Amino acid sequence: MKNTRVILALGGALGLVLSSQLAAQEPEDTVRSVIESSSGVMAARADRSVAMARAEQVRLGEYETQLDAGLARRQVRSADDSMEWQLGVSRRFRWPAKRQLDLDLARTESALAQARYVLSWQGEAEAWVRLWSAWSQASALVEVMDRRVEAARLRRDAEQVRLQHARGRAVDVDRLDRDLALARASLDTSRQSAELARLALEARFPGTAEPGLAEGLDTETCGDPDAGEALDTAIALSPALRVARLELDWADLQRRRAAYDQRADPQLGVQVFQERDGAETGLGVSVSLPITGGLRQARLVAAEGEQTSRAARLASAEQALRQTFLTLEARNLRSGLRVEQAGEALSAAQTVLDRLERGRDLEAVTVLDILEARTALWSAREVEIAARAEQVEARLLRGILLQCVLMPGEANG
């Protein structure tokens, strides 16, 4: 138990240090720096380095020069012993068309590695938006529930005073006690939810559980294009589609490479030798060519199948992006309307409650009327919180897809 407290204390201290450092930065710089250091982006960066190294291997080729040397002492009957040696150099060569394909493959794999990195970065940015939005909404709900408890307590105390002066009823005090207990239970539940949301956010993106951080991100640069124009922009800039297109290009190059590999690469060699203690010397040239069989044909069939699969995945990825973006557009419009409607409902609920409160003071309104009006008020506030959270989340997710907010500093390959 003691160790647990120490760990929690250290974690809290670390969170405070990170928060103080990040607070001095602009909101987008703060979020960007945390995303850059996230495990997902770090893994993607390492994968990119590995892919770049593999692309360099393809560019250099797998064939190496081979050196062969031999030394022997020959014994011949009725003759003196003699020394002989041989030295040879050989290397397998790529046909020019195959070599060009190798270079094209190397360039494609380099571009694919960068595109996958950008795609991973975008995925982490979207994950941050969702986690922060969930925490912000839960935190705002805690504040509302806290005010609800305080309002319930004040109303219960006021009714208790009325009862003491023989102007109220005990059953009304009991009803208000029940309302206060329910409000406290809701507050405890909302606090637990907010803490769980905070832990999830801090575990993946430390130091970003800061109020107003997402609202501080500038999405004005996204403009307000119509849905069709915005969708075209999202499709053109999408790292997911870029990855899918490059994977299709890579599969096509692999198919062409497998087709060219039906003609095997030759191996050329040069040998020099000396026999009978130098009495006999020679120079030779050798050419060897593998006899191809069914294996190379099977590789070609597999490459053709991979190309067909990649083409289908590209079509599926574009369809998924269209659906995702149009859903975000609908959410963006719907959330804006919901915020307006929730604001109107909240204003109306507050007006009703204020009138009933005044009527209660004049003993013209029952406690049940007050409780009903208060329930409507708190429900309207919860709806408003949810609508505002959805509006911020949808706006940021749309901005990420349009690459006008929370994009990596490196170019999209």
N, C-alpha and C positions, 0 to 999 in steps of 0.2 A: 504493500500500500504506500509505503514511504517512497519507494522507487518510482511508483506511478506519479505521485505528486511532484517529484523532482522533474520527471520527464515532461509533465504538463506545464510546469513552471518554465522550463527551458524552451518548450515550444511556444509558449506565450511571449517570452522575451524575444525569441527569434522573430515572431510575427510582428512585434512592435518595432523592432529594428528595421525589418523589411518595409513595413508601412511608412515609417518616418523617412526612409530613403526614397521610396516611390512617391511620397506626397509632394516632394519638391519638383517632380517632373510634370509635364503636360499629360493629360489623360491618355492620349493615344501613345505617347512615348512610354508611359508607364505600362500599359497593357502590352505593347509591342515587346518591351524588354523581358517581360515575364513569359510571353509566348516563346520568344527566342530561346529562353533557358528551360523550357518545358521538356520533359522526357520524350514526348512524341516528336518534337522538332529536332531535338538532339539526335534521336535515333534516325530520323529522316536525313539529317545532315551526314551522319556516318554512312548510311546506305548510299547516299549520293557519292561520297568519296570512293566507296567500294565499286560502285558502278562506273565511275570515271576511270578507275584503275583497270577494270575489265575492258572498257572501251579502248584504252591504250594498248592492252594486250592484243585485242583484235586488230588494231592498227598496225602493230609491229609484226604480227603473224606468229604462228606456232612453229615454223620451220627454222632449224638452226644448222649451221655448218658443222659437218662431222669430219674429224681428223682420224685417220687410221694409220698406224705404223706397226711394222713388224721386223724382227731381227731373228735370224736362224743360222745355224752352222750345219752345213751339209757334208755328209760322209759318203764317198763313192768308192767302191772297190777298185782296186788297182789305180787309184788316184789319190792325190793329197786332199785333205779336208779343205773346205772353202766356206767363206762367210757370204751371206746374202741378206739383203734388207729391202724393204718396200715402204713407201710413204704415199698415202692417198688422201685426197680432200674431196668430199661430196656434199651435196646439198639438194634438197627438194625445192622446186620452184613452183610458184603459183602462176597459172595462166593469167595474162593481163586482164581479161574480163573478170576473173575471180578476184584478182587483187583490187580492182576498182570497187567490187561489191564489198570487200572487206573494209575499205575506207569508208564507204557509205554506211555500213553497219556501225562502224566506230562513231561516226558523227551522229547517227540516230540514237545510239545508246547514250551518248553524252547528253543530247537534248532530252532524252527520256528521263535520265537521272535528275536533271534540273526540274523538269515538269513534275516529277513525282515529289520532289522536295517542296515545290510551291503548293501542290495539292495537299500534302501533309500539313503545311503551314496554315492553309485555309481551313482545314479540318479542325486544327487546334483553336483557331480564332472563333469558329462557329461554336465549338464546345465551350469556350470561355463565355461567349455571349449567353448561351443557354444556362450555364451554371450561375453566372452573375445575376441574370434575370430572375432565376428561381430564388436566389438568396435575397435579392432586393425586394421582391414581392413578399416573401415571408417576413422580412424585417419590418416592412411597412405595415403588415398586418399585426405584428406585435404592438406597434405604436397605437394602432386603432383599438386593439383589445385592451391595452393599458388604459386608454381614455374611457373605454366602455366600462371597465371595472370601477374607475374613479367616479364616473357619472352614476353608476348603479349604487355605489356606496353613499354618495351624497343624497340621492333620491330616497334610499332606505332610511338614512338618518333623519331626513326631513319628515318622512312619514312617521318615524318613531316619535318625533317631537309632537306631531299632530295627535298621535295616540295618547301621549302623556297629558295633552291639554284637552282630552276628550273630544277631539275633532276628527279622529280617524278610527279605523277598525284594525283589530289585531290580525284579521285574515289578510288585509292589504299589506301589513308589515311582513307577514309570512310569505306572501307572493313576491315581495321585493327582496326578501332574504334568498328566496329560491333563485330569483333573477341574478342576484349578486354572486351566488355560488356557481351558477352556470357561466357567468362572465369570467369568473376566476378560472374555471376549468378550461374555458376557451383560450384564456390568456396562457395558461400552462402549456396547452397543446400547441399554440402558435409559437411559443418560445422554443419548444422542442423541435418543431419543424424548422424554425429559423436557424437553430444551432446545427442541425443536421445539414442544412443547405450550406451554411458557412463552412463547416468541416469539409464538405465535398469540394467547395470552391477553393479553399485554402490548401487542400491536399494536392490539388492538380496545378493551381496557379497561386502560389503563396503571395500574400500581401495585397491582394486585389479585392478583398472584402471591404470596400470603401464606398460609402453612400455617394450617389451621383456620378460615379466613375463612367458608367456607360453613357449617361446623358451628356457627359462632357465631350464625347467623341463627336467630331465634326462630320456630319453627313450632308452638309450643304453642297459640297463639291459633287455630290451624286446628281444634282439637278432633279428635274421632275419630268423625265420623258414619258411618252405614252407607253402603254403596256407592250405594244408590238416592238417599238424601238428599243425599249429596255431589254426585252427578251433577246432580240438580235445581238445586243451588246453583251449580254451575259453568255450567250452561246459562243460568241467570237472570243471572249476572254477566258472562258472556263478552263481551269487547269485540268479538270477531270476529263473534258473532251479532248484537250491537247494530249493528255496521256493516252487516251484511247486511240487517237489518230496516229500518234507515234508508235504505239504498239502494233497497229495495223501496218504501218510502213515497215516496221521491223520484221513482222511476219512475212510481208511480201518479199523483202530482201532475203530472208531465210529460205523462202520457197525458190527464188531465183538462184540462190547459192546452191541449194540441193540439186536443182536441175543442172547447173554447170558442173557440179561434182560427179555427174554421170561420166564425165571425162576426167580421168585421174590425173593428178599432177606428176610430172616426170621428175626423176632424180638424176642429176648429172654429177659425174665424178671424174677426177684426174688422178692418175697414179704414176709414180716414178719408182723404178726398182733397179737393183744391181745384184748380179749373181756371179759366182765363180771368182770372188775376190776382185770384182771390177772388170773382169774379162768380158762380161756381158751386161749391158745396161739397156733400159727401155723406158718408154713413155707411153701410157695408155689412157684412153678416154672411155668412160662407161656411161651407159644410159639405161635406166631401169624404169619400168612403168607397171604399176599394180594392175592385175586383171580384176576388173570390177565384177560384182555379183549382185544378188538380190538385196543386200543390205543397203546399198545406195538408193535403190528404187524405193525401198520401204521408208527411208528417210524423206524422200521426195513426197510420198503419199502423206506422211505425218505433217510435213511442212504445209502442204496444201490444205489439210484439215485445220491446222492452226490458223491459217490465214482466213478461212471461212468463219471460224469461231471469233476471231478478232473483229471481223466486219460486223458480225451480229452484235458483239458487245458494244461497238461504237454506236450502232443504232439504238441499242437499249440505253446507253449512257445519255444520249441526246434526248431520248424520250423522258428519262427520269429527270434530267435537268429542266426540261420544259415544264413538267408537272410540278417540280419543286419551286421554280421561280413564279409560276402563275399562282400557286398556292400562297406564296409569300406576298404577292401583289394583292391577292384577295384579303389576306390577313391584315395587311397594311391599311387597306381601305376600310375593312370592317372594324379594326381596332380604333381608327380615328372616329368613326361613327359611334362606336361603343363609349368612347371617352366623353363625347358630347352628350349622349343619352344618359350616361351615368352621372355626369355633372348636373344635368337637369333633374334627374330623379333624386339626387342627394339634396339639391336645393329645395325641392318640393317636400321631401321628407323632413328636412330641418324646419321648414316653415310650419308644417303640420305639428311637429313636436313642440315648437315654441308656443303655438296657439293652445295646445292641450295643456302645457305646463301652466300657462296663465289661467286657463279654465280650472285647473286643479286647485290653484290657490283660491279661486272663488267657489270651490266645492261644486263645480258644475260638470266635472269630468271624473270618471272613475280611474282607479289604478290600472285596470285592465286596458283601458284606452291608452294610457301612458306607455304601458309595456308593449302594446302592439305597435305604437308609433316608434318607440325606441328600437324595436326589432327591425322595423322597416328602414330606419336610419342607418343602423350598423350594416345591414345587408347591402344598402346602396353604397356605403363606403367600401365594403369588400369588393363589390362589382367594379367600382371606380379604380381601385388598386389593381385588380386583375387586368382591366382594360388598358391602363397606362403601362403596365409591365409588358403586355402583349404588343403594344404600339412600339415601345422602345426596342424590344427583341426583334420584331418583324422589320423595323427600319434598319437595324444594324445588319441583320442577316442578308437583307436585300443589298445593302451597301457592300458587304463582303463579296457577294456574287458579282456585283458590278465593278469590283476592284477600285472603289473610291474611298474605302476605309479599311483599316486593319489589314494591310497587305505587307508582305516582307519587303525589306529594302532592296533585295536583289531583284534583278529583272526576271520577268517570267519567260526565261529561256527561249 
